[in-house]
Amino acid sequence: MSQKKILAVLGATGAQGGGLVRAILADPQGGFAARAITRNPDSPQARELAKLGAEVVAGDVDDEKSLERAFAGAHGVYAVTFYWAHFQPERELDEARKIAAAAKAAGVRHVVWSTLEDTRLRVPLADDRMPTLMGKYKVPHFDAKGEANRAFTEAGVPTTFLLTSFYWDNLIHFGMGPKAGADGVLAFTLPMGSAKLPGIAAGDIGGCAYGIFKRGGEFIGKTVGIAGEHLSGAEMAAALSRALGRPVRHDDVSPAAYRDFGFPGADDLGNMFQYKRDFEREFRAARDPAFARSLNPALQTFDAWLAANAARIPPA
Ligand SMILES: NC(=O)c1ccc[n+]([C@@H]2O[C@H](COP(=O)([O-])OP(=O)(O)OC[C@H]3O[C@@H](n4cnc5c(N)ncnc54)[C@H](OP(=O)(O)O)[C@@H]3O)[C@@H](O)[C@H]2O)c1
């Protein structure tokens, strides 16, 4: 019987949780075992994790009892919710409450909660620099996570609040890669002026979370932030030019223009980039790459991520 401490991982077949499962399995002497939670243990992704050595169990963040079962006997839980699966901040808040309650019921010793800032603490709803969305949010997918922090505190579960960063993988999966303009030149749109954007390879987040679990109780009750690198739009465009072997310019539209792009969530993301621009100092200070590297020595820079992934960015 294994004496390893079990880390139960939500989103195990996805970006953040998948990175954590792989980090645990890559360190067989580390004292932890990976329990991958999925809605569908029979999916090819789940079977792949089982083949790599993870225990695969069923669980759904909308079903508290399933979470209690999935967390039973676990030392730690990696808690992440999936805003872009439903675009409903209240539902995300409810999912976080269910995770917190299930972790409490299961007697989990350490939850790492993947969160983001409640932007309304700096941009109250009455602040008209950006529109209020869905009645009571400025950046719905941030605000719900920040508001949900309280669910963990109030449930009394030992929690580390992990502030994540913009995935560079959005250039592949979220349609944010460079696009050819009317002049045929590739342009990378980032509505942040010369402000620097903390970014990270999505798969590296899990390695940082693993570093937090390995450090024991050190970060329980604390908020920690991670990023691979902080880069301006111009710096990202220059790195893209080098990696793609053709010129890429930074297209610095206004956040208002970005909100009007019209794709689902464009208003949320326009507000998000404006928040990151207007509160650049605070937002960056919360996400120190040197600290992230101390948790995860394999943390990639944007250049390193591009070297491995530029070919996966859809052609413009
Ligand atoms: N994109 C960014 O730049 C960025 C940056 C920071 C934070 N975030 C946040 O990251 C979160 C998403 O994390 P991610 O990118 O790791 O997700 P992801 O890659 O989209 O993976 C989600 C995985 O979670 C599982 N899942 C979906 N709905 C579920 C449910 N109801 N119950 C249990 N599991 C469920 C799915 O697995 P199964 O099908 O196997 O169940 C899926 O493989 C979002 O809330 C987003 O706001 C994103």
The ligand as an SDF file (V2000), in Angstrom:
LIG
                    3D

 48 52  0  0  0  0  0  0  0  0999 V2000
   -6.9250   31.1110  -20.6900 N   0  0  0  0  0  0  0  0  0  0  0  0
   -6.2110   31.8190  -19.8280 C   0  0  0  0  0  0  0  0  0  0  0  0
   -5.3430   32.6290  -20.1880 O   0  0  0  0  0  0  0  0  0  0  0  0
   -6.4510   31.6490  -18.3650 C   0  0  0  0  0  0  0  0  0  0  0  0
   -5.5620   32.2540  -17.4800 C   0  0  0  0  0  0  0  0  0  0  0  0
   -5.7880   32.1220  -16.1230 C   0  0  0  0  0  0  0  0  0  0  0  0
   -6.8850   31.4000  -15.6570 C   0  0  0  0  0  0  0  0  0  0  0  0
   -7.7260   30.8210  -16.5550 N   0  0  0  0  0  0  0  0  0  0  0  0
   -8.8800   30.0650  -16.0310 C   0  0  0  0  0  0  0  0  0  0  0  0
   -8.6200   28.6850  -16.1510 O   0  0  0  0  0  0  0  0  0  0  0  0
   -9.8530   28.0060  -15.9660 C   0  0  0  0  0  0  0  0  0  0  0  0
   -9.8660   26.7570  -16.8090 C   0  0  0  0  0  0  0  0  0  0  0  0
   -8.7870   25.9350  -16.5140 O   0  0  0  0  0  0  0  0  0  0  0  0
   -8.0450   25.1130  -17.6440 P   0  0  0  0  0  0  0  0  0  0  0  0
   -7.5830   26.0800  -18.7060 O   0  0  0  0  0  0  0  0  0  0  0  0
   -7.0440   24.2500  -16.9980 O   0  0  0  0  0  0  0  0  0  0  0  0
   -9.2480   24.2930  -18.2490 O   0  0  0  0  0  0  0  0  0  0  0  0
   -9.2730   23.3960  -19.5880 P   0  0  0  0  0  0  0  0  0  0  0  0
   -7.9280   23.1800  -20.1540 O   0  0  0  0  0  0  0  0  0  0  0  0
  -10.3490   23.9780  -20.4230 O   0  0  0  0  0  0  0  0  0  0  0  0
   -9.6900   21.9940  -19.0130 O   0  0  0  0  0  0  0  0  0  0  0  0
  -10.8420   21.8150  -18.4060 C   0  0  0  0  0  0  0  0  0  0  0  0
  -10.9080   20.3300  -18.0090 C   0  0  0  0  0  0  0  0  0  0  0  0
  -11.7240   20.3150  -16.8730 O   0  0  0  0  0  0  0  0  0  0  0  0
  -12.7260   19.3970  -16.9930 C   0  0  0  0  0  0  0  0  0  0  0  0
  -14.0540   19.9560  -16.6880 N   0  0  0  0  0  0  0  0  0  0  0  0
  -14.8030   20.8030  -17.4190 C   0  0  0  0  0  0  0  0  0  0  0  0
  -15.9750   21.0080  -16.8020 N   0  0  0  0  0  0  0  0  0  0  0  0
  -15.9570   20.2720  -15.6730 C   0  0  0  0  0  0  0  0  0  0  0  0
  -16.8570   20.0400  -14.6180 C   0  0  0  0  0  0  0  0  0  0  0  0
  -18.0940   20.5860  -14.6270 N   0  0  0  0  0  0  0  0  0  0  0  0
  -16.4930   19.2430  -13.5950 N   0  0  0  0  0  0  0  0  0  0  0  0
  -15.2820   18.6570  -13.5900 C   0  0  0  0  0  0  0  0  0  0  0  0
  -14.3810   18.8190  -14.5720 N   0  0  0  0  0  0  0  0  0  0  0  0
  -14.7210   19.6060  -15.5870 C   0  0  0  0  0  0  0  0  0  0  0  0
  -12.6720   18.8180  -18.3920 C   0  0  0  0  0  0  0  0  0  0  0  0
  -12.2860   17.5000  -18.2310 O   0  0  0  0  0  0  0  0  0  0  0  0
  -13.2690   16.2490  -18.4220 P   0  0  0  0  0  0  0  0  0  0  0  0
  -14.0050   16.4730  -19.7040 O   0  0  0  0  0  0  0  0  0  0  0  0
  -12.2740   15.1260  -18.4760 O   0  0  0  0  0  0  0  0  0  0  0  0
  -14.1560   16.2110  -17.2250 O   0  0  0  0  0  0  0  0  0  0  0  0
  -11.5280   19.5600  -19.0940 C   0  0  0  0  0  0  0  0  0  0  0  0
  -10.5690   18.7320  -19.6560 O   0  0  0  0  0  0  0  0  0  0  0  0
  -10.9460   29.0000  -16.3590 C   0  0  0  0  0  0  0  0  0  0  0  0
  -11.8050   29.2390  -15.2730 O   0  0  0  0  0  0  0  0  0  0  0  0
  -10.1860   30.2520  -16.7620 C   0  0  0  0  0  0  0  0  0  0  0  0
  -10.8370   31.4430  -16.3810 O   0  0  0  0  0  0  0  0  0  0  0  0
   -7.5140   30.8910  -17.8970 C   0  0  0  0  0  0  0  0  0  0  0  0
  1  2  1  0
  2  3  2  0
  2  4  1  0
  4  5  1  0
  4 48  2  0
  5  6  2  0
  6  7  1  0
  7  8  2  0
  8  9  1  0
  8 48  1  0
  9 10  1  0
  9 46  1  0
 10 11  1  0
 11 12  1  0
 11 44  1  0
 12 13  1  0
 13 14  1  0
 14 15  2  0
 14 16  1  0
 14 17  1  0
 17 18  1  0
 18 19  2  0
 18 20  1  0
 18 21  1  0
 21 22  1  0
 22 23  1  0
 23 24  1  0
 23 42  1  0
 24 25  1  0
 25 26  1  0
 25 36  1  0
 26 27  1  0
 26 35  1  0
 27 28  2  0
 28 29  1  0
 29 30  1  0
 29 35  2  0
 30 31  1  0
 30 32  2  0
 32 33  1  0
 33 34  2  0
 34 35  1  0
 36 37  1  0
 36 42  1  0
 37 38  1  0
 38 39  2  0
 38 40  1  0
 38 41  1  0
 42 43  1  0
 44 45  1  0
 44 46  1  0
 46 47  1  0
M  CHG  2   8   1  16  -1
M  END
$$$$
